[in-house]
Amino acid sequence: MSLQERLSQEIKAAMLAKDADKLSALRMLKSAMGYAQIERKTDSLSDADFIALVQKEVKKRKDSFEQFEKGGRPELAEKEKQEIVILEAFLPQALSPEELEQLVKATIQEVGATSKKDMGPVIKAVQVKAAGRADGKTISSLVGKLLP
């Protein structure tokens, strides 16, 4: 079952369970998916594109969560936090810190990076290999730490 089909199944299940919060978050994701399909002029997204879309939506929610916390709006921050949990169910299992470090070290050797000037190609290669299982900020900081 593709991730898009799974999204449709989750929406149906949320409707039957009368879970309004989950249904709202899933419908927002489906709407974002629809816009992405229109933008790419396609009928369906690949699983990799869908994962990238979910990551983008989760990042939006995290940013909103931080802003609501700073603004003293705990009820809205809690709503964003719940949406993050619902959306993260569509993401693949994240790499552990040890696995990510091994991946970065191997990629540094493959690319032949010798200094911080080579960070860009290393980060891009790691992101391709991680395939949505690690966020860019974590990868960037780890590459910066491991390169001399």
C-alpha positions as CSV (number, residue, x, y, z in Angstrom):
1,M,0.0,0.0,0.0
2,S,1.4,3.4,-1.0
3,L,1.6,6.2,1.6
4,Q,-1.2,8.1,-0.3
5,E,-3.5,5.1,0.0
6,R,-2.6,4.8,3.6
7,L,-3.5,8.5,4.1
8,S,-6.9,7.8,2.6
9,Q,-7.4,4.8,4.9
10,E,-6.4,6.9,7.9
11,I,-8.9,9.6,6.9
12,K,-11.7,7.1,6.6
13,A,-10.8,5.6,10.0
14,A,-10.8,9.0,11.7
15,M,-14.2,9.8,10.2
16,L,-15.6,6.5,11.5
17,A,-14.1,7.1,14.9
18,K,-15.3,10.7,14.9
19,D,-11.8,11.9,15.8
20,A,-12.1,15.5,14.7
21,D,-8.5,16.6,15.6
22,K,-6.9,13.7,13.7
23,L,-9.3,14.2,10.8
24,S,-8.4,17.9,10.6
25,A,-4.6,17.2,10.5
26,L,-5.0,14.4,7.9
27,R,-7.2,16.6,5.7
28,M,-4.6,19.4,5.9
29,L,-2.0,16.9,4.7
30,K,-4.2,15.7,1.9
31,S,-4.8,19.3,0.8
32,A,-1.0,19.9,0.8
33,M,-0.6,16.7,-1.2
34,G,-3.2,17.9,-3.7
35,Y,-1.4,21.2,-4.2
36,A,1.9,19.4,-4.7
37,Q,0.3,17.2,-7.3
38,I,-1.1,20.2,-9.2
39,E,2.3,21.9,-9.0
40,R,4.0,18.9,-10.4
41,K,1.2,18.2,-12.9
42,T,0.9,14.6,-11.8
43,D,-1.9,12.3,-10.5
44,S,0.1,10.8,-7.7
45,L,3.3,11.5,-5.8
46,S,6.1,9.0,-5.3
47,D,6.6,7.8,-1.7
48,A,9.8,9.8,-1.6
49,D,8.0,13.0,-2.6
50,F,5.2,12.2,-0.1
51,I,7.7,11.8,2.7
52,A,9.4,15.1,1.7
53,L,5.9,16.7,1.8
54,V,5.2,15.3,5.3
55,Q,8.5,16.5,6.6
56,K,7.8,20.0,5.3
57,E,4.4,20.0,7.0
58,V,5.9,18.7,10.3
59,K,8.5,21.5,10.1
60,K,5.7,24.1,9.7
61,R,4.0,22.7,12.8
62,K,7.2,22.8,14.8
63,D,7.8,26.4,13.9
64,S,4.2,27.3,14.8
65,F,4.6,25.4,18.1
66,E,7.6,27.4,19.0
67,Q,5.9,30.7,18.1
68,F,2.8,29.8,20.1
69,E,5.0,28.9,23.1
70,K,6.8,32.2,22.9
71,G,3.5,34.0,22.5
72,G,2.0,32.5,25.6
73,R,-0.7,30.5,23.7
74,P,-0.4,27.0,25.3
75,E,-3.7,25.7,23.9
76,L,-2.6,26.4,20.3
77,A,0.9,25.1,21.0
78,E,-0.7,21.8,22.2
79,K,-2.8,21.6,19.1
80,E,0.3,21.9,16.9
81,K,2.0,19.3,19.0
82,Q,-0.8,16.8,18.5
83,E,-0.7,17.4,14.7
84,I,3.0,16.8,14.7
85,V,2.5,13.4,16.3
86,I,-0.3,12.5,13.8
87,L,1.9,13.5,10.8
88,E,5.0,11.8,12.1
89,A,3.2,8.5,11.8
90,F,3.7,8.8,8.0
91,L,7.4,9.2,8.3
92,P,9.9,6.3,8.2
93,Q,11.7,5.3,11.4
94,A,14.4,7.9,12.1
95,L,18.0,6.9,12.2
96,S,19.6,6.6,15.6
97,P,22.4,9.1,16.4
98,E,25.0,6.2,16.1
99,E,23.6,5.1,12.7
100,L,23.6,8.6,11.4
101,E,27.2,9.2,12.5
102,Q,28.3,6.0,10.8
103,L,26.5,7.1,7.6
104,V,28.1,10.6,7.7
105,K,31.6,9.1,8.3
106,A,31.2,6.7,5.4
107,T,29.9,9.5,3.1
108,I,32.8,11.7,4.0
109,Q,35.2,9.0,2.9
110,E,33.3,8.3,-0.3
111,V,33.1,12.0,-1.3
112,G,36.8,12.5,-0.3
113,A,36.0,15.5,1.9
114,T,39.0,17.0,3.7
115,S,37.7,20.3,5.1
116,K,34.7,22.3,6.0
117,K,34.7,23.7,2.4
118,D,33.4,20.2,1.3
119,M,30.4,20.3,3.6
120,G,27.8,20.9,0.8
121,P,28.4,17.8,-1.3
122,V,28.7,15.7,1.9
123,I,25.4,17.0,3.3
124,K,23.6,16.4,-0.1
125,A,24.9,12.9,-0.3
126,V,23.9,12.0,3.3
127,Q,20.4,13.4,2.7
128,V,20.0,11.2,-0.3
129,K,21.2,8.1,1.6
130,A,19.1,8.9,4.7
131,A,16.0,9.3,2.5
132,G,13.9,11.3,4.9
133,R,15.1,9.4,8.0
134,A,17.1,12.4,9.4
135,D,16.4,16.1,9.3
136,G,18.7,18.5,7.5
137,K,19.7,20.5,10.6
138,T,20.9,17.4,12.4
139,I,22.9,16.2,9.4
140,S,24.5,19.6,8.9
141,S,25.6,20.0,12.5
142,L,27.0,16.4,12.5
143,V,28.9,17.0,9.2
144,G,30.3,20.2,10.6
145,K,31.5,18.5,13.7
146,L,33.1,15.6,11.9
147,L,34.9,17.6,9.2
148,P,38.2,19.2,10.3
